[in-house]
Amino acid sequence: MKKYTKLTEVQADLKANLLTCQALVKAYLSNIEAKKSLNAFLEVYEEEALEKARLLDEKIQKGENLGRLGGLIIGIKDVLCHKDHKVGAASNMLEGFESLFSATVIEKLLKEDAIIIGRLNCDEFAMGSTNEYSSKGPVLNAYDETKVSGGSSGGSAVAVQADLCLAALGSDTGGSVRQPASFCDVVGFKPTYGRISRHGLIAYASSFDQIGILAHSVEDTALILEVIAGGDNFDSTTSCVDVPAFTEKLQKDEKPIYKFAYFKEALENEGLDSEIRSKIEERLKGLALAGHEVEAVDFPIMEYMVPAYYVMTCAEASSNLSRYDGIHYAYRHQEAKDLQNVYTQTRTNGFGKEVKRRIMLGTFVLSAGFYDAYYTKAQKVRRLVSDETQKLLEKYDFIVSPTTPTTAIGLGELINQDPVTMYLADIYTVQANLVGMPAMSLPLFQHSNGMPFGLQLLANKFEEEKLLRVGLELMK
Amino acid sequence: MSIYDKYEVIIGLEVHVQLLTASKLFAPDSAAFGAKPNENTSFITLGHPGTLPCLNEKAVEYAVKMGLALNCPIRAYNYFDRKNYFYPDLPKGYQISQDKKPICGAGFLEIEVGEETKKIRIHHIHMEEDAGKSLHDQSEKYSMIDLNRAGVPLLEIVTEPDMRSAEEASIFLNSIRQLIQYLEVSDGNMEEGSLRCDCNISVRLKGTEPFNNRAEIKNMNSVRFVRKAVEYEFKRQIDLLESGGEMKQETRGFDANRGVTLPQREKEMAHDYRYFPEPDLAPLHLSKAYLEEIRQAMPALPHELRQKFTKEYALSAYDAGILTETKEMAAYFETVVAHCPHAKMVANFMINTVKAYLNDQNISIQEAHIPPQKLAKLIDLVVNDKVNRQAAQKKLFPQFAKDPQQDPEKLAQTLGLVMEKDDNFVLEIIEKVLNQHPDKVKAYKSGKKNLFGMFMGQIMRASGGKIDPKAGKKLLEEKLKE
């Protein structure tokens, strides 16, 4: 079967009877089987996907129209609840746990005839940047299996990269969709906070988490976003701002002149790979030559973003993960003797190292006597970054930067080092989550080391349409 | 003077009011009491991965009502916080509560202590979700968890330490219970746990300023227990201090069987709840229009009605108090008065006769199903001297209450209770009675005037209550002068 990179191609072939949904699913299943070593999937819904494909083929035969996502074979990060299916956040803590309900996004995908082919590996509870903190082992980068996939949505990125499904859903708390997208040469999109319901998304840090999309094309990203976005009674942090018909709007051939801003501090960052820097600078020049405005701006508070991000996300995580206590469901340590013991044994053995580190960090910053020095201060930084970013985006259309300071690193390279080194690699991606704005990583570059890397664009709240449009333009 | 007289008790209360919403504070599950264990527990109540809270707006409305009734400023901008601690009946590992910006700020409630009015300051009121229940007595081997109550909306009313006796604390609690019933925000049923309170108790030498360490008596569900706990603690703490001991700040429980308080095994070890703003819920912004709408819809409150009853209807403070005990009784009284504008008479009749009947039957005024218009008619019979008061209370009303759809006047006729206006009829009876007691008549005439009452009694009885006592008295006096 030919390799598809756009849903429209799939749908055209289905319509022309050149392809059936069953053949499509079988092809992906055999890819998954062939590339098992990548460790992208935690579970493949083989029978279920084939059965759904059969039903869709019947529909086509009867001349009925499929839903908007008919023919979309999609993978789901292991943090999205799917009724009567296992969900585990790649943690031993949730071993064997099945959800009683489906996430709003899952319901919406299924309603539009998407076929969910399986659940995808990730860092445990979405905490990590290399997918090495999964209790089910790391996901390997399909470009070079000695390299990491990135994280935490590593399985989602590699599944798309390696043609194991056409698109995938991930979650992005500080770059967990965009960073692996950059490492794996796919589009990674994180919408505005509140655009997509978090109902059914296993929480890491509630005020940062947002479901994101990984795909080969901006077009597919736009269509999936259009389907899964929107207000939801189950999530009171969703916005009731109208969801534009992105696909239709993007078809209008507009060539606006944009204003791009980039932070001096971003490109002068010590940790930034020099080749990434020069390629980005080159690209910025190209944009200016194409008639866009490109300006360097100062953003001196940049260095406070990562610390503020980690203080706040760990604080929220420490509370969000309190429910995994061995009492009500999932894992309980079998030798625990009394209540206190159930808690300590279960949580000591159920959680992995990085999760425990963040729980402890978060518990510390919320403790009496430390709260103001850490949590309150981080809140202030967040507000400041938010105000400053807002101000900039009144003047500029986008803030542009590399998605990541390096290309995909080698397996094991960072995991045993000072975790702060790993945290600092989030320097470009955390801003979008701190301020709740949409951002996207576009797979535009190839490094001389053979690995890809992405360009990140950040736009003002609810300006996904603009972001998608510029994405289309840049991908040409 | 006993040593106890040298001390005074200082009491502050944290009252938990379970709100009468159909569903829970953050989940669509029923909040009703009495379901089978763990019946009302959706995946949200269970705190399953991926679930989010969704605020029940009715609870907010009730909180605003309570705040207005307790003279609290309402915070137009307020938000929820998470209170973090581990306990098996707390499925999420945190309770969603309000800490930094509770919905209602400082207010007060005036209570009547004897003849005096005392102001009890309210520190604040906040909304929170209840925890589930741990049952330790169902099995030898296991503790059982019932999560039906988990997530049920609560208001916590926190007072300043303004109460100085068990009496004041129980009056305060009863006033709160009365208020929540007036506002219809809770049924206030203490046995079912809809109204519970934690009681902070300390003692100090009279005339001294600083507060001593206090004991917090947790989770009491009866006014009587609060009273007993205060009395017990008062003695215990003084005994401790007088014997040279030191009072430490501690949490205690009240053992209702023994009437004592006991140190409690701490539910959470170190009390660092690590409060922080609940990120899963957007902060609340209550508009002026919204608050005004609730303000307009507030019912008249007990103290307002008491004032009205004493002023407009010239009732005594005592009578007004009884008639405003429940909102239904007050409303009923006003409807009766609208049909029979002799407020004092109506008040007396309701307090002495109707209430006695309700108490006897152990039912409420609504449950008696007596149409107020009919009761007004019945009282009218007394007002218009058609039936004498005694007869109305003792004979007519009990018969009427059995089937309150009947016409009271017809019933009075059937029962032969309509008073005879005919002097001849009255005289006939007077003569009959006097003839039966010639010796006593003689005695009366020779100066034993106190026999008059005995004659009147005999006459009333002989008439079957059909004589208007005023007319009877007049005729009897005349007859005895002959």
Interface residues (C-beta under 8 A of the other chain):
Chain A: V79 L80 C81 V87 A89 L94 F97 S99 L100 F101 A103 R198 H199 G200 L201 I202 A203 A205 S206 S207 N233 F234 D235 S236 T237 A315 E316 S318 S319 L321 S322 R323 D325 I327 H328 Y329 L339 Y343 T363 L366 S367 A368 Y371 Y375
Chain B: F43 L46 G47 H48 P49 G50 T51 L52 P53 C54 L55 R82 N84 F86 P88 P91 K92 G93 Y94 I145 D272 R274 Y275 F276 P279 D280 L281 A282
